Amino acid sequence: MEYIPYATQSINEDDLAAVREVLTSGWLTQGPAVPRFEQAFAALQGVAHAVAVSNATAGLHIACLALGAGPGKTVWTSPNSFVASSNCALYCGAGVDFVDIDPATRNMSGSALAAKLEQAERDGQLPAIVIPVHFAGLACDLTPMRALADRYGFKIIEDASHAVGASYNGQPIGSRYADASVFSFHPVKIVTTGEGGMVTTPDAALARQLQLLRSHGIKREPGEMQQANASTGAWHYEQHSLGFNYRLTDIQAALGSSQLQRISAFHAARERVAERYDQLLAGLPLRLPARLPGPGATARSSWHLYVVEIVPGPGVAERATVFARLREAGIGVNVHYMPIPLQPYYRALGFRPGQFPAAEAYAAQALSIPIYPMLTDAMQDRVIATLTQALRA
Ligand SMILES: *Cc1c(COP(=O)(O)O)cnc(C)c1O
């Protein structure tokens, strides 16, 4: 029987043509396809500046650096995320802590954040940066979070890896509320460039800093040189800061631009899958994904993931059993995420079970079931039938 993964890319003839064209164009990297992709992406997210990077992890790293993460500073994020959301702070020599999730949205809890900030202010331990994660593509409740950032003076970097094309209160992710927003183009995400990422920001100076950090800290603009004189020529460039090679190639950017042309179709297809799951799973012992980010707020999810939580009870199989049965039946379920602070590396930093009870309770029952644009009704029906069987103890 055909294997159904939990997520996969969608590549068509236009994507192939776009990549073929760039391969014969003379520019494989540092050419015109990258700024073209950046402009198209900035327009999609309704934000002034977009800086393409080699992956979202690199984007989180340089966004943290540019916004002041470093020794003596602390960065807070959600325990219900991929490890890149917190590793980025450690790369900069900053400390990391977590804010527990809201069990309904599975995003960082606004009330837990407010309470933790009050305590941190008393202790003189306020974070420099908070990284909310728009889990599965559902926006965090950003209005109260922005108010807290203004009150306590921290920066917001959205980990929007799941949220390409998603919106909050009718506005695209990245268009306001955050200082910087980071998107991923890994093949399981909404659009793909193989590996790839984008950092967006409304701030021109921050965008310039991100461009420098992406490419060795090197400047070439004649007006910005410190050492140019009569004996220097057009070869002259200067390194003014310590950057990296975190560039996206033109090959990847061309694929990304081609994928963006189909973003509306991708979203509509994912929404359709989510709506069918909502209807057809309603009678099962499962907790289904929330659609609202918080009181009085609305969101359009990008539906990167569709996560069900098993509600334990008599006659209901354990999560591990359900997981194993689905995998045996050729359905590539997964778990997003084991709480970051429970990873061995983070336990060695001092984190302990019990510190983030909502994230732990969620992670014990969570199951990501297949959702992607090419998932047909027949494939989805097979997932639903198999899951229904697998849930029986
Ligand atoms: C995928 C992902 C990342 C990392 O993205 P890469 O592009 O693979 O580096 C970071 N955070 C979250 C929440 C992700 O899902």
The ligand as an SDF file (V2000), in Angstrom:
LIG
                    3D

 15 15  0  0  0  0  0  0  0  0999 V2000
   11.7460   23.6660   10.6020 C   0  0  0  0  0  0  0  0  0  0  0  0
   11.8430   24.5360   11.8000 C   0  0  0  0  0  0  0  0  0  0  0  0
   12.9860   25.3000   12.0910 C   0  0  0  0  0  0  0  0  0  0  0  0
   14.2560   25.1620   11.3400 C   0  0  0  0  0  0  0  0  0  0  0  0
   14.1110   25.3820    9.9910 O   0  0  0  0  0  0  0  0  0  0  0  0
   15.3280   25.0270    8.9950 P   0  0  0  0  0  0  0  0  0  0  0  0
   14.9560   25.8130    7.7630 O   0  0  0  0  0  0  0  0  0  0  0  0
   15.2690   23.5510    8.7820 O   0  0  0  0  0  0  0  0  0  0  0  0
   16.5770   25.4820    9.6190 O   0  0  0  0  0  0  0  0  0  0  0  0
   12.9400   26.1550   13.1650 C   0  0  0  0  0  0  0  0  0  0  0  0
   11.8550   26.2570   13.9430 N   0  0  0  0  0  0  0  0  0  0  0  0
   10.7370   25.5260   13.7150 C   0  0  0  0  0  0  0  0  0  0  0  0
    9.5560   25.7040   14.5970 C   0  0  0  0  0  0  0  0  0  0  0  0
   10.7130   24.6280   12.6450 C   0  0  0  0  0  0  0  0  0  0  0  0
    9.6260   23.8730   12.4420 O   0  0  0  0  0  0  0  0  0  0  0  0
  1  2  1  0
  2  3  1  0
  2 14  2  0
  3  4  1  0
  3 10  2  0
  4  5  1  0
  5  6  1  0
  6  7  2  0
  6  8  1  0
  6  9  1  0
 10 11  1  0
 11 12  2  0
 12 13  1  0
 12 14  1  0
 14 15  1  0
M  END
$$$$
